[in-house]
């Protein structure tokens, strides 16, 4: 497996047969190399992909809300980065 993990929503048939709504596959070789703190980060990142809409009673897989270069995050804090993303999003919507 070339990724740290893979997460997918199951098909209605698979969900019916197994009761599973989401399938997560973790790269075991990579995971075994990590200490407990880093494992926790990976698990929390995986779980952050899962979104449940209570109003619609719907489970979905969402993409990360930050997509940028590591150098930008190293140079500026995440709050500042999110501020500009919000300004850009608001501008583009209106």
C-alpha positions as CSV (number, residue, x, y, z in Angstrom):
1,X,0.0,0.0,0.0
2,X,1.5,3.3,-1.1
3,X,-0.6,5.5,1.2
4,X,-0.8,5.8,5.0
5,X,-4.5,4.9,4.9
6,X,-7.5,4.6,2.7
7,X,-11.1,5.4,3.8
8,X,-14.2,4.6,1.8
9,X,-18.0,4.7,2.3
10,X,-19.4,1.3,1.7
11,X,-22.1,0.5,-0.9
12,X,-25.7,0.0,0.3
13,X,-25.4,-3.7,-0.4
14,X,-22.2,-4.1,1.6
15,X,-23.7,-2.0,4.4
16,X,-26.8,-4.2,4.5
17,X,-24.7,-7.4,4.6
18,X,-22.1,-6.3,7.1
19,X,-23.6,-3.4,9.0
20,X,-20.4,-1.4,8.2
21,X,-20.9,2.1,6.8
22,X,-17.2,3.0,6.4
23,X,-14.1,0.9,5.6
24,X,-10.7,2.1,6.8
25,X,-7.5,0.3,5.6
26,X,-4.3,1.4,7.4
27,X,-0.8,0.7,6.1
28,X,0.3,-1.7,8.9
29,X,4.0,-1.5,8.1
30,X,4.0,2.2,8.3
31,X,1.7,2.3,11.4
32,X,4.0,-0.1,13.2
33,X,6.9,2.3,12.7
34,X,5.1,5.1,14.5
35,X,5.1,5.9,18.2
36,X,1.8,6.1,20.1
37,X,1.6,9.9,19.7
38,X,2.0,9.7,15.9
39,X,-0.4,6.9,15.7
40,X,-3.0,9.0,17.5
41,X,-2.5,11.8,15.0
42,X,-3.1,9.4,12.1
43,X,-6.2,7.9,13.7
44,X,-7.6,11.4,14.4
45,X,-6.9,12.4,10.8
46,X,-8.8,9.4,9.6
47,X,-11.7,10.1,11.9
48,X,-11.8,13.7,10.8
49,X,-12.8,12.5,7.3
50,X,-16.1,11.1,8.6
51,X,-19.0,13.5,8.8
52,X,-22.4,12.7,10.0
53,X,-25.3,15.1,9.2
54,X,-27.8,14.7,11.9
55,X,-30.5,16.6,10.1
56,X,-30.3,14.4,7.0
57,X,-29.2,11.2,8.9
58,X,-26.4,10.9,6.4
59,X,-22.8,9.7,6.8
60,X,-20.2,11.0,4.3
61,X,-16.5,11.1,3.7
62,X,-15.2,14.7,3.5
63,X,-11.9,16.1,2.2
64,X,-9.5,18.0,4.4
65,X,-10.2,21.7,4.8
66,X,-6.6,22.7,4.5
67,X,-4.8,22.1,1.2
68,X,-1.5,24.0,1.0
69,X,2.2,23.6,1.0
70,X,4.0,22.6,4.2
71,X,6.3,25.7,3.9
72,X,3.4,28.0,4.2
73,X,2.2,26.3,7.3
74,X,5.7,26.4,8.7
75,X,6.0,30.1,8.0
76,X,2.6,31.2,9.2
77,X,0.4,29.8,11.9
78,X,-2.7,27.9,11.0
79,X,-5.1,30.6,12.4
80,X,-3.6,33.1,9.9
81,X,-3.8,30.7,7.1
82,X,-7.4,29.9,7.8
83,X,-8.2,33.6,8.0
84,X,-7.0,34.2,4.4
85,X,-8.9,31.0,3.2
86,X,-12.1,32.4,4.8
87,X,-11.6,35.8,3.2
88,X,-11.0,34.2,-0.2
89,X,-14.0,31.9,0.2
90,X,-16.3,34.8,1.2
91,X,-15.0,36.9,-1.7
92,X,-15.6,34.1,-4.3
93,X,-19.1,33.5,-3.0
94,X,-20.3,37.0,-3.3
